[in-house]
Amino acid sequence: MRIVLTGGGSGGHFYPLIAVAEAIEDICKERTLLEPTLYYIGPEPFDKTALLEHDITYKPSPAGRMRRYASVLNVFSIFTNAIGIIRSTFQLFNLYPDVVFSTGGFASFPTLYAARILNIPVVIYDADANPGRVSLWSAKFAKWIGLAHPNAAEKFPASVRDRIARVGHPIRREIEVPAKEGGHEFLKLDTSVPTIFIIGGSQGARAINEVVLDALPALIGKYNVVHQAGSANLEEVTKLATVILKDSQFAARYKAFGLLNTLALRMTAGTASLVISRAGSGSIFEIASWGLPAILVPIPEDVSHDQTENAFSYARAGACLVVEQHNLTPHLLVAEADRILGDQALRERMTAAARAFAKPQAAQKIAAVLLETAIEHEPI
């Protein structure tokens, strides 16, 4: 069996592929099946190391991002996609995989187009409440469609809805379960106060960082603050925090990181009582799997069309509060944190809602569909 994975451009599209690859490995061991050979076709992968760790062969193929506004760059992207389609067609013809699995995004378009030309079965997954253009297009010929958000199916044509299943979001097993012991010691946190975990995404979030720094004196008087500021922002944030907290007796309660590694992420999730985060679907479902109350600050709609819908989809489930970026102030951030952490009944309701929203085993469900499709497609 051969399975091609495609999708990327961001961690939100890339890491679900890795989670599904892990689930394929697990299912094959449980059922004593011969593990399929896995390939990743697309532009430069978000995390090459993750591909190597799971024996996924990388086949480079270019893809161009089509912007939603008028731009000369879209002209170049058309040519890039044309080259990508030609290259992906030859790659798929030589491999002739049993199924192609896509998590959407511009990086997957050439490979999906090539799969359609060659009549190779396609399975797709979309993580957002407002599905992406590539997912909506490829749904027309996909054999099966997995979705994360409850109302996302309404955005697809009625003709494909019988092939849609809401499965949740594939999460890598190494971060799905937080470490409930040793986190305070590992991170050198004060055990006498709750911990707030602030996540700006893999690249950080400058707008959130600025508000957090302004609110820091008020926050650390009551809480530990673990702040993933983004690798590019860490030096600046650390310098500013040092100045802001130089006379504070609680300065040790603030811990800033660029990008938390797997162990630190699990430890922080295990000690946190509240998460403040952007609203990428990957972040939302990780928070949900941890069962933590959250305050979400989506990227403004003029920058990212999907995060606001993701945030409000999660809020409708009762698992979070949403603060839009233009409303975010230090005073409001502290007030909302105080409101959640000071109300045990509210925290319990949000925790229960988060766990209900999480829908665990998403990766296993998708992996089972891929293996079933691959087995059906194999020549007798």
KAQUIZI-V487348 format. One record per backbone hydrogen bond with DSSP energy under -0.5 kcal/mol. CO is the residue of the C=O (numbers start at 1). NH is the residue of the N-H. If there is no record, write none. Layout:
co: <CO	CO>
nh: <NH	NH>
//
This chain:
co: <1	2	2	3	4	5	6	8	10	10	11	14	14	15	16	17	18	19	20	21	22	23	24	25	26	27	28	29	37	38	39	40	42	47	48	49	50	51	51	52	55	55	57	57	58	59	65	71	72	72	73	74	75	76	77	78	79	80	81	82	83	84	85	86	87	88	89	90	91	92	99	100	101	102	104	105	106	108	109	110	111	112	113	114	115	116	121	122	122	123	124	126	129	132	133	134	135	137	138	138	144	145	146	147	147	149	151	152	153	157	157	158	160	161	163	165	165	172	172	173	176	178	182	183	184	184	189	190	194	195	195	196	196	197	197	198	199	201	202	205	206	207	208	209	210	211	212	213	215	215	216	217	219	219	224	225	225	226	226	227	227	228	230	230	233	234	235	236	237	238	239	240	241	243	245	248	250	251	253	253	255	257	257	258	261	262	263	264	265	266	266	267	268	268	273	274	275	276	277	280	281	282	283	284	285	286	287	287	288	293	294	295	296	298	300	300	306	307	308	309	310	311	312	313	314	315	319	321	322	324	324	325	329	330	331	332	333	334	335	336	337	338	340	342	343	344	345	346	347	348	349	350	351	352	353	354	355	358	361	362	363	364	365	366	367	368	369	370	371	372	373	374>
nh: <37	98	99	39	101	41	103	107	13	14	15	17	18	19	20	21	22	23	24	25	26	27	28	29	30	31	33	32	3	57	5	59	61	51	52	53	54	54	56	55	38	57	40	59	60	42	67	74	75	76	77	78	79	80	81	82	83	84	85	86	87	88	89	90	91	92	93	94	95	96	4	123	6	125	8	108	109	112	113	114	115	116	117	118	120	119	100	143	144	102	146	148	131	136	137	138	139	140	141	142	124	165	126	167	168	152	154	155	156	160	161	161	163	164	145	147	167	175	176	177	178	180	186	187	188	189	191	193	224	273	274	198	226	199	276	228	278	204	231	209	210	211	212	213	214	215	216	216	218	219	220	221	222	223	196	227	255	198	228	229	257	200	233	234	237	238	239	240	241	242	243	244	245	246	248	251	253	254	225	255	227	229	230	230	265	266	267	268	269	179	270	271	271	272	293	197	295	199	297	284	285	286	287	288	289	290	291	292	291	275	321	277	323	325	303	304	310	311	312	313	314	315	316	317	319	318	294	296	324	327	328	328	333	334	335	336	337	338	339	340	341	342	343	344	347	348	349	350	351	352	353	354	355	356	357	358	359	169	365	366	367	368	369	370	371	372	373	374	375	376	377	378>
//
